[in-house]
Structure formats: C-alpha cells, structure tokens
Amino acid sequence: MPGLRNPPGALDRDTLHQLFGELADELAQARVRACIYIVGGAAITMAYRRDRATEDVDARIDDGHQAVLTAVGIIARRHGLPATWLNEQATAYLPAAPDPRAPVVFDSPHLIITGASAEHPLAMKLEAARRTDQADIATLLRTLGIQDANAAMAIHADLFPHSKQTDRGGREILDTALAPPGRRRAAGA
C-alpha cells in the first residue's frame, strides 16, 4: 500500500479517502462490516469543502466498534499517524437529535461512512463559538443557502435546545461569516 502523500496533520480529502479505503480493507480481513458517522473538519472536507484539510477524524462508531479501533491502530502505525487520527472525542458534543440527512461520503462492502448534514456541524460550530471556525461556518451557510443570522441561530436552537451558549458569540461569528468576502476581515477584527 503506498504511503500517505501528506504530512501528518494534513488530512485532505484524497488522504482521508485513502485512509478510509485502508480501514475498509482491514475490516474486510476481519470480516466485519462497520458504520461510522463523522463530524467536524473531516465531514466538512469530505462533503462540503474539498480544498480543506483536517488534523483528525471526529467520529461516532455505530457498528463494528472494536474492529474499527483495532484497524485504526494498525493504520496509524503503518503511516506514522497519531493513534487518534480517527477518534470519538467529539461524541460528547453531538446534538441529541438524529441526522437523517447525513450524506454517505464513503461506501464499500465492509465500511459505510456518513458525514454530518450541513445543519449539524453548523449548529456545533455555533455552539462552540470559535472564531477559528468562521471559514467553515461560511461554507456551511452557503451550502444551506442561509443569508441571515436568524435562520442559522434557529438551526442552532433546534439542535441544541438546552444550550447555555449565549446568542452573542454565535451572532458575532455569523455576522463575520455572512459579510461580503472583502469585508469579512474588518467584521471579524
């Protein structure tokens, strides 16, 4: 199997696809069929923004849990990746609501990977209210055809009905993300 062409920490769409292919091969050898739901940067990279890269794959392993973790370790050693290149650390931050619109981003006989529908990472990024997420938020807003902050905040409220996040942080980030491209920097300053 050829090595990864990107340095560790730069998992672009092609590299993720290669890693998922290797994961599927390992699962085939173990005779396991797994289902994984990905969120965060990996989901955005695979489904919405092909020019993006991510450091890891935030995932919820729905089927084949132990076999997936074993295969992830094998692949990490093979490529010198962190053992957590695919991890479940973000599961505590997932909305409780199901995601029936999650698109399939990788499909093989032994591995199905769905990526969060655009509403879910948008709500998660508004919940986190990190300025570093502005480019992703802008991508998700465009994907959803959202042009006003109220519509985005309504998605957040639907998916995080008990949020302790104040409107202020999310709205400031939305105002910057919704600003015309030439004005985004000034709006975020």
N, C-alpha and C positions, 0 to 999 in steps of 0.2 A: 504494500500500500504506500503510495507516495506521501512524503511529509507535507506538513502544512506550509503554505507559501507565505503566511503572515506571521509576524512575531506574536508571542503570547500577549494577550490583552487586546488584540486587534482582530476580533472575530467578525469578519464581514459576511455578507450573505453567502458568497461562494464557500467560504471556510465553514460556516455553520452547516451548509448543505452537505459538505464533505464529512463533517463530524457526525451529522445525523445518519448519513449513509453507513459509516463505520459502526455506529450504535445499532443500526438495523442488522448489520452483518453479525455482530456479536450476539444479538438477541436470537437471530436465526440459528446460530450454532448452539445456543442454549435451549432452542425450541420453545421460545417464549414470544408471545405477542403482547406488546406494550402500547399504552395510550398515555400521551403526555400533553399537558396544556401549558403553553409558555406565555409569559407576560413580559413587561418591561422592554428593555432595549432589544432583546432577541426577537420578540414578537413584532416590534416596530420595524426592525431590519428585514425580517422575512416577509412581512405582509404589506408594509406601507411606505418604507423609505429605503430603497435598495442601496443608496450611497452611504448609509450609516454603518457603523461598526459598534460592537459592544464588548465588554470585558468578560461577560459570563452569560449563562442562560438561566434565567429565573423560571422555575418550572414547578408544576404540581404533577406528580406522577400518579395517574389514576389507575393504571393496570400494569402489572409486571414490576412492581416496586423494587424488590431485592435484585432481580436480574438487571434492571436498568442501572442501579447503583454500582453493581459489580462491573458492568460494561463501561460505565463512565470512568471508573478507576483504571481499567485496562487501557482505555483510550488516552487518559491523562498521562499515564506512564509512557505510552508509545510516542507521544508528541511533546513531552515535557510541559504539559499544561498543569495548572493547579488542579488538585483533586476535586475542587468545587467549580470546575468550568461549567457544569450543569448542577444546579443546586435547588433546594426547596426553601431557601431563606425568605423569599418574598411571600410565601403562602399565608403568613400571618397578616399580610396587608391586603389580601384579595377581598373584593366585595363579596358579601354573602350570597348575593343574587347569582343564579346560574347565567351562563353566557351562551345562549343557544345560537347566536350568530357568529361564533368563533370560526374563522376560516381554517380549512386544512392547509397547512404550509409544508408538510412532508408526509408522504404516503407510500408505504411499502407493505409487503405481506406480513412483516413482523413488527412494524412500528408506524403508528399514526401520531402525528404531532399537529395539534391545533394551536393557533395563535389567538390571543385575546382579540375580540372585536374592538374596533377603534374606541367605542364608548368606555370600555373597561380601563385601558391604560390612560385615557384622558381623565377619567374620574380619579384614578390612583395618583396621577401626577398633580392634579389639583389638590388632592388630599395632602400630598407631601409638600406642596407649595415651594418647590426649589427653583430658584432662578436658572439653574443649570438645565432644567427641563424645557425651557422656552422653545427651542427648535423642535423638539418632539411634540410639544403642545400645538405649535403652529401646523405641523404636518397632520396631526390628528384632526384639528379643526378643519383644515382643507379637505381631508378625506371625508369628513362628515358633512361638509358644506355649511358649517356653522360660521356665521359672521357677527354674532353678538354674544357678549359675555353672559347674558341671562340664560340663553339656551345651553351654554356649556355648564353653567352653575346648576341648571335643572338636572342635567345628566349626573353631576356630582351628587346632588341631593337624593336622586333616585337610587343610586348605587351605594351611597354612604348616608343613610337616613339618620343615623345617630352620631354623625361626625361632630367632633369637638373643634374642628378646624373653623376658624372664623372666615367669613366671606372675604375679608380684606386681602389676605395673602393670595388667594386664588384669583381674585379680581385684578390685582396689580399685575400678576403674571399674564392673565388673559388680555389685559389692555395692551401690554407689550407685544404679545403674540399676534393680536389682531391688528396691530398698527401696520400701515403700509411698509414694505421692506426697507425703504430708505429712512423711515422714522423709527424703526424698532430699537436701534441702539439708544437714541435720545430718550425714548419712552422708558427704557429699562435702566437708565442712568440714575 
